[in-house]
Amino acid sequence: MGRQEPWRHWGAYALALLPLLLLEALLFWRIPFPLAHPFLLPFAIAMVASREGICAGAGYGLFVGLCAMLLGHGSSMLFLCSLVGCVIALLFARGLQQGFWGSFLGGMAALLLLSLLRMLTLALFRGLPFLALCSIAFPEFFWSLPFFPLVYGIYLLPARRTHYCKGGLAV
């Protein structure tokens, strides 16, 4: 393995995040979804955390949290996305399979966990009512699920092309 192999590998993951960021920043805000917009970034965290392990999942979660913070999701996303990356990688390390359905379950878990953590953060630190936050989080969850196959396809390309897998599970 050469020196440029990890850079190419993580660069491919960073490039795979770009279409999701463009979808969220440019397209989803223009489409009138009822009650909430889809949130695809937890799927990205789950895809990388499932393949790369706990530390890499936390690091990629931190990177995704930075991007989410720049998109306007709040500064707490740095810590929350990193925590979600750790938890999802731990689920996959404990026996969740890496196929489509395992990744779908991991993505759903990441989306639910991140939504719950965001709701708790907003309820505790900003005093917003928890039930009102639930009325936003549930539609966001259901609008996000149909986009999972797209995210899975996008993140399957870097995993197959780079063949670098240090500390994670092979595809």
PAZAPA-4460 file (N, C-alpha, C; in steps of 0.05 Angstrom, whole numbers, plus 32768, in hexadecimal, padded with zeros to 4 digits):
% residues 171
    n_x    n_y    n_z   ca_x   ca_y   ca_z    c_x    c_y    c_z   seq   type   mol
   8011   7FE9   8000   8000   8000   8000   8012   8019   8000     1      M     A
   800D   802B   7FED   801D   8043   7FEB   8013   8059   7FFE     2      G     A
   8021   806F   7FFD   8019   8085   800E   8000   8093   8005     3      R     A
   7FFA   8092   7FEB   7FE3   80A0   7FE1   7FC9   8090   7FE3     4      Q     A
   7FCB   8077   7FEA   7FB3   8066   7FEC   7F9E   8071   8000     5      E     A
   7FA6   8077   8019   7F91   8082   802B   7F86   809D   8021     6      P     A
   7F96   80AE   8015   7F8C   80C8   800B   7F78   80C3   7FF5     7      W     A
   7F7E   80B1   7FE4   7F6B   80AB   7FCE   7F51   809F   7FD9     8      R     A
   7F54   808E   7FED   7F3D   8081   7FF9   7F2B   8096   8006     9      H     A
   7F36   80A6   8018   7F25   80BA   8026   7F1D   80D1   8014    10      W     A
   7F2D   80D7   8000   7F24   80EA   7FEC   7F0C   80E1   7FDC    11      G     A
   7F0B   80C7   7FD7   7EF3   80BC   7FC9   7EDB   80BE   7FDB    12      A     A
   7EDE   80B9   7FF5   7EC7   80BC   8007   7EBF   80DA   8009    13      Y     A
   7ED2   80EC   8009   7ECB   8109   800A   7EBC   8111   7FF0    14      A     A
   7EC5   8106   7FD9   7EB7   810C   7FC0   7E9B   80FF   7FBF    15      L     A
   7E98   80E9   7FCC   7E7E   80DC   7FCD   7E6A   80EC   7FDE    16      A     A
   7E74   80FC   7FF1   7E63   810D   8001   7E59   8125   7FF2    17      L     A
   7E68   812D   7FDD   7E61   8145   7FCE   7E45   8145   7FC2    18      L     A
   7E3D   812F   7FB4   7E21   812F   7FA9   7E0C   8131   7FBF    19      P     A
   7E10   8126   7FD6   7DFD   8128   7FEB   7DFB   8144   7FF6    20      L     A
   7E12   8151   7FF8   7E12   816D   8001   7E04   817F   7FED    21      L     A
   7E08   817A   7FD3   7DFB   818A   7FBE   7DDD   8185   7FBE    22      L     A
   7DD5   816C   7FC2   7DB8   8166   7FC4   7DAB   8175   7FDB    23      L     A
   7DB8   8174   7FF2   7DAC   8181   800A   7DAD   819F   8007    24      E     A
   7DC3   81AA   7FFD   7DC6   81C7   7FFD   7DB7   81D4   7FE6    25      A     A
   7DB5   81C7   7FCF   7DA9   81D4   7FB8   7D8E   81CA   7FB0    26      L     A
   7D8A   81B0   7FB1   7D71   81A4   7FA6   7D5B   81A1   7FBA    27      L     A
   7D61   8196   7FD1   7D4C   818F   7FE5   7D3E   81A8   7FF0    28      F     A
   7D4B   81BF   7FF1   7D3F   81D7   7FFB   7D2C   81E3   7FE6    29      W     A
   7D2E   81DB   7FCE   7D1D   81E6   7FB9   7D04   81D5   7FB4    30      R     A
   7D05   81BC   7FBC   7CEE   81AA   7FB9   7CDC   81AC   7FD2    31      I     A
   7CC2   81B0   7FCE   7CB1   81B4   7FE5   7CA8   8199   7FF2    32      P     A
   7CBA   818E   8002   7CB3   8175   8012   7CA1   817E   8028    33      F     A
   7C8C   816E   802E   7C7B   8175   8045   7C89   8171   805F    34      P     A
   7C89   8186   8070   7C92   8186   808C   7CB0   8186   8090    35      L     A
   7CC0   8178   807F   7CDD   8177   8084   7CEB   816F   806A    36      A     A
   7D05   8173   8069   7D15   816C   8052   7D25   8153   8058    37      H     A
   7D2C   8143   8044   7D3D   812B   8048   7D58   8133   8053    38      P     A
   7D64   8121   8063   7D7E   8126   8070   7D8F   810D   806A    39      F     A
   7DA1   8110   8057   7DB0   80F9   804D   7DCC   80F5   805A    40      L     A
   7DD5   8108   8069   7DF0   8107   8074   7DF3   80F0   8088    41      L     A
   7DDF   80E8   8098   7DE3   80D1   80AA   7DE7   80B7   809A    42      P     A
   7DDC   80B5   8082   7DE1   809D   8072   7DFE   809C   8069    43      F     A
   7E0A   80B3   8063   7E26   80B4   805B   7E38   80AB   8073    44      A     A
   7E31   80B4   808B   7E40   80AC   80A2   7E3F   808E   80A6    45      I     A
   7E27   8083   80A3   7E23   8067   80A8   7E32   8056   8093    46      A     A
   7E32   805F   807A   7E40   8050   8065   7E5E   804E   806A    47      M     A
   7E6A   8064   8073   7E87   8064   8078   7E8D   8056   8092    48      V     A
   7E7D   805B   80A7   7E83   804F   80C1   7E80   8030   80BF    49      A     A
   7E6E   8027   80AF   7E6A   800A   80AC   7E82   7FFC   809F    50      S     A
   7E90   800A   808E   7EA6   7FFE   807F   7EC1   8003   808B    51      R     A
   7EC4   8019   809B   7EDF   8021   80A3   7EE5   801E   80C1    52      E     A
   7ED1   801A   80D2   7ED6   8016   80EE   7ECF   802E   80FF    53      G     A
   7ED4   802B   8119   7ECB   803F   812C   7ED9   8059   812A    54      I     A
   7EF4   8059   812A   7F03   8072   8129   7EFF   8081   810F    55      C     A
   7EFF   8072   80F9   7EFB   807F   80DF   7EDE   8088   80DC    56      A     A
   7ECB   8079   80E7   7EAF   8082   80E7   7EAB   809C   80F6    57      G     A
   7EB9   809E   810D   7EB7   80B7   811D   7EC5   80CE   810E    58      A     A
   7EDB   80C9   8101   7EE9   80DE   80F2   7ED8   80E7   80DA    59      G     A
   7ECD   80D4   80CB   7EBC   80DC   80B5   7EA2   80EA   80BE    60      Y     A
   7E98   80E1   80D5   7E81   80EE   80E1   7E88   810B   80E8    61      G     A
   7EA0   8110   80F2   7EA9   812B   80F8   7EAA   813C   80DE    62      L     A
   7EB4   8130   80C9   7EB5   813E   80AF   7E99   8144   80A5    63      F     A
   7E87   8131   80A6   7E6B   8135   809D   7E5E   8149   80AF    64      V     A
   7E64   8149   80C9   7E59   815C   80DC   7E62   8179   80D5    65      G     A
   7E7B   817B   80CD   7E85   8196   80C4   7E75   819F   80AC    66      L     A
   7E71   818D   8099   7E62   8194   8081   7E45   819B   8088    67      C     A
   7E39   818C   809A   7E1E   8192   80A3   7E1C   81AD   80B1    68      A     A
   7E31   81B2   80C1   7E31   81CC   80CF   7E33   81E3   80BA    69      M     A
   7E43   81DF   80A5   7E45   81F4   8091   7E2B   81F7   8080    70      L     A
   7E1B   81E1   807F   7E01   81E2   8071   7DEC   81EF   8083    71      L     A
   7DF2   81F4   809C   7DDF   8202   80AD   7DD0   81F0   80C1    72      G     A
   7DD9   81D8   80C6   7DCB   81C6   80D8   7DD3   81CB   80F5    73      H     A
   7DE5   81DC   80FB   7DEC   81E3   8117   7E08   81D9   811E    74      G     A
   7E14   81E6   8131   7E2F   81DF   8139   7E31   81C5   8149    75      S     A
   7E1B   81BC   8154   7E1C   81A3   8163   7E1F   818A   8151    76      S     A
   7E1C   818E   8137   7E1F   8178   8124   7E3B   816C   8124    77      M     A
   7E4F   817C   812A   7E6B   8172   812B   7E6D   815A   813E    78      L     A
   7E64   815E   8157   7E66   8149   816B   7E51   8133   8165    79      F     A
   7E39   813A   815E   7E24   8126   815A   7E2A   8113   8143    80      L     A
   7E34   811D   812D   7E3A   810C   8116   7E51   80F9   811D    81      C     A
   7E65   8103   812C   7E7B   80F3   8134   7E72   80DC   8146    82      S     A
   7E60   80E3   8159   7E55   80CE   816B   7E45   80BA   815B    83      L     A
   7E35   80C2   8148   7E26   80B0   8137   7E38   809D   8128    84      V     A
   7E4E   80A8   811D   7E62   8097   810F   7E6D   8081   8120    85      G     A
   7E73   8088   8139   7E7D   8074   814C   7E68   805E   8152    86      C     A
   7E50   8067   8157   7E3B   8054   815F   7E34   8041   8147    87      V     A
   7E32   804C   812F   7E2C   803B   8118   7E42   8028   8112    88      I     A
   7E5B   8031   8114   7E72   801E   8110   7E72   8008   8125    89      A     A
   7E6A   800F   813D   7E69   7FFB   8152   7E53   7FE7   814C    90      L     A
   7E3D   7FEF   8142   7E27   7FDD   813A   7E31   7FC9   8124    91      L     A
   7E40   7FD3   8111   7E4A   7FC2   80FC   7E60   7FB0   8106    92      F     A
   7E70   7FB9   8119   7E85   7FA8   8125   7E79   7F92   8135    93      A     A
   7E61   7F96   8140   7E54   7F82   8150   7E43   7F6E   8140    94      R     A
   7E44   7F6F   8126   7E37   7F5A   8116   7E23   7F62   8101    95      G     A
   7E1D   7F7C   80FE   7E0B   7F84   80E9   7E18   7F80   80CE    96      L     A
   7E0A   7F73   80BB   7E16   7F6D   80A1   7E19   7F86   8090    97      Q     A
   7E2B   7F84   807C   7E32   7F9C   806C   7E24   7F9D   8051    98      Q     A
   7E11   7F8C   804B   7E03   7F8D   8032   7DF0   7FA5   8031    99      G     A
   7DDF   7FA4   801D   7DCC   7FBA   801A   7DBA   7FBD   8032   100      F     A
   7DAE   7FA7   803B   7D9B   7FA9   8051   7DA8   7FAF   806B   101      W     A
   7DC0   7FA5   8070   7DCF   7FAD   8088   7DD6   7FCA   8088   102      G     A
   7DDE   7FD4   8071   7DE5   7FF0   806E   7DCB   8001   8071   103      S     A
   7DB5   7FF7   8067   7D9C   8005   806A   7D94   8007   8087   104      F     A
   7D97   7FF2   8096   7D91   7FF2   80B3   7DA4   8005   80C2   105      L     A
   7DBE   8004   80BA   7DD1   8016   80C6   7DCB   8033   80C0   106      G     A
   7DC3   8039   80A7   7DBC   8054   809F   7DA3   805E   80AE   107      G     A
   7D8F   804C   80B1   7D77   8053   80C0   7D7F   8059   80DD   108      M     A
   7D90   8048   80E9   7D99   804D   8104   7DA8   8067   8107   109      A     A
   7DB9   806D   80F3   7DC7   8087   80F4   7DB4   809E   80F2   110      A     A
   7DA1   809C   80E1   7D8E   80B2   80DD   7D7D   80B6   80F6   111      L     A
   7D73   80A0   8102   7D64   80A1   811B   7D74   80AC   8132   112      L     A
   7D8C   80A2   8135   7D9E   80AB   814B   7DA5   80C8   8148   113      L     A
   7DAC   80D1   8130   7DB3   80ED   812C   7D9B   80FF   8130   114      L     A
   7D83   80F6   8127   7D6B   8106   812B   7D65   8109   8149   115      S     A
   7D67   80F2   8157   7D62   80F3   8174   7D75   8105   8183   116      L     A
   7D8F   8102   817C   7DA3   8113   8189   7D9F   8131   8183   117      L     A
   7D97   8137   816A   7D92   8153   8163   7D7A   815D   8172   118      R     A
   7D65   814D   8175   7D4D   8155   8183   7D53   815A   81A1   119      M     A
   7D63   8148   81AD   7D6A   814B   81C9   7D7B   8164   81CD   120      L     A
   7D8D   8169   81BB   7D9E   8181   81BD   7D8D   819B   81BB   121      T     A
   7D7B   819B   81A8   7D6A   81B3   81A5   7D57   81B6   81BC   122      L     A
   7D4D   81A0   81C7   7D3B   81A2   81DD   7D49   81AA   81F7   123      A     A
   7D61   81A0   81FB   7D6F   81A6   8214   7D7C   81C2   8214   124      L     A
   7D89   81C9   81FE   7D98   81E2   81FE   7D8A   81FA   81F3   125      F     A
   7D75   81F6   81E3   7D66   820D   81D8   7D4A   820E   81E3   126      R     A
   7D41   81FA   81F2   7D27   81FA   81FE   7D10   81F5   81EB   127      G     A
   7D15   81E9   81D4   7CFF   81E4   81C1   7CF0   81CB   81CB   128      L     A
   7CD5   81CB   81C6   7CC5   81B4   81CF   7CCC   819B   81BF   129      P     A
   7CD0   8185   81CE   7CD9   816C   81C2   7CC4   8161   81AE   130      F     A
   7CAA   8163   81B4   7C95   8159   81A2   7C95   8168   8188   131      L     A
   7C9A   8182   8189   7C9B   8192   8170   7CB3   8189   815F   132      A     A
   7CC9   8183   816C   7CE0   8179   815D   7CDB   815D   8151   133      L     A
   7CCB   814D   815F   7CC4   8132   8154   7CB3   8136   813B   134      C     A
   7CA2   814A   813B   7C91   814E   8123   7CA1   8156   810B   135      S     A
   7CBA   815F   810F   7CCC   8165   80F8   7CDD   814D   80F2   136      I     A
   7CE6   813F   8107   7CF9   8129   8103   7CED   8111   80F5   137      A     A
   7CD4   810A   80FB   7CC8   80F3   80EE   7CC4   80F6   80D0   138      F     A
   7CB9   810D   80C7   7CB8   8110   80A9   7CD4   8111   809C   139      P     A
   7CE7   811D   80AA   7D03   811D   809F   7D0D   8101   809C   140      E     A
   7D08   80EF   80B0   7D10   80D3   80AE   7D03   80C5   8096   141      F     A
   7CE9   80C9   8093   7CDB   80BB   807E   7CE1   80C6   8062   142      F     A
   7CE7   80E0   8060   7CEF   80EB   8046   7D0C   80E3   803F   143      W     A
   7D1C   80DC   8052   7D38   80D5   804D   7D3B   80B8   8044   144      S     A
   7D2A   80A6   804D   7D2D   808A   8047   7D2D   8083   8029   145      L     A
   7D1C   808F   8018   7D1D   8088   7FFB   7D37   808F   7FED   146      P     A
   7D47   80A0   7FF9   7D61   80A8   7FED   7D78   8096   7FF5   147      F     A
   7D73   8082   8006   7D89   8071   800F   7D96   8062   7FF8   148      F     A
   7D87   8056   7FE5   7D95   8048   7FCF   7DA8   8059   7FBF   149      P     A
   7DA1   8073   7FBC   7DB3   8085   7FAF   7DCD   8089   7FBF   150      L     A
   7DCB   808C   7FD9   7DE2   8090   7FEA   7DF3   8076   7FEA   151      V     A
   7DE5   805F   7FEB   7DF3   8045   7FEB   7E03   8042   7FD1   152      Y     A
   7DF7   8049   7FBB   7E05   8047   7FA1   7E1D   805A   7F9F   153      G     A
   7E1A   8072   7FA9   7E30   8085   7FA9   7E47   807C   7FBA   154      I     A
   7E42   8071   7FD1   7E57   8069   7FE3   7E62   804D   7FDD   155      Y     A
   7E54   803E   7FCD   7E5F   8024   7FC5   7E76   8027   7FB1   156      L     A
   7E75   803C   7FA1   7E8B   8041   7F8D   7EA6   8046   7F9B   157      L     A
   7EA9   8058   7FAE   7EC3   805B   7FBB   7ECD   8042   7FC9   158      P     A
   7EBA   8033   7FD5   7EC2   801B   7FE4   7ECD   8006   7FD1   159      A     A
   7EC2   8004   7FB9   7ECB   7FEF   7FA6   7EE3   7FF8   7F96   160      R     A
   7EE6   8012   7F92   7EFC   801B   7F81   7F17   801E   7F8F   161      R     A
   7F16   8024   7FA9   7F30   802B   7FB6   7F3D   8013   7FC4   162      T     A
   7F2F   7FFE   7FCA   7F3A   7FE5   7FD6   7F4B   7FEA   7FEF   163      H     A
   7F48   8000   7FFC   7F57   8006   8014   7F44   8002   802B   164      Y     A
   7F4C   7FF1   803E   7F3A   7FEB   8054   7F4B   7FE5   806D   165      C     A
   7F54   7FFB   807A   7F64   7FF8   8092   7F52   7FFA   80AA   166      K     A
   7F50   7FE6   80BA   7F40   7FE7   80D2   7F23   7FE2   80CE   167      G     A
   7F19   7FDE   80B6   7EFD   7FDB   80B1   7EF8   7FC0   80A4   168      G     A
   7EE0   7FBD   809B   7ED8   7FA4   808E   7EDA   7FA7   8070   169      L     A
   7EE2   7F93   8062   7EE4   7F94   8045   7EC8   7F92   8038   170      A     A
   7EC5   7F9E   8021   7EAB   7F9D   8013   7EAB   7F84   8002   171      V     A
***
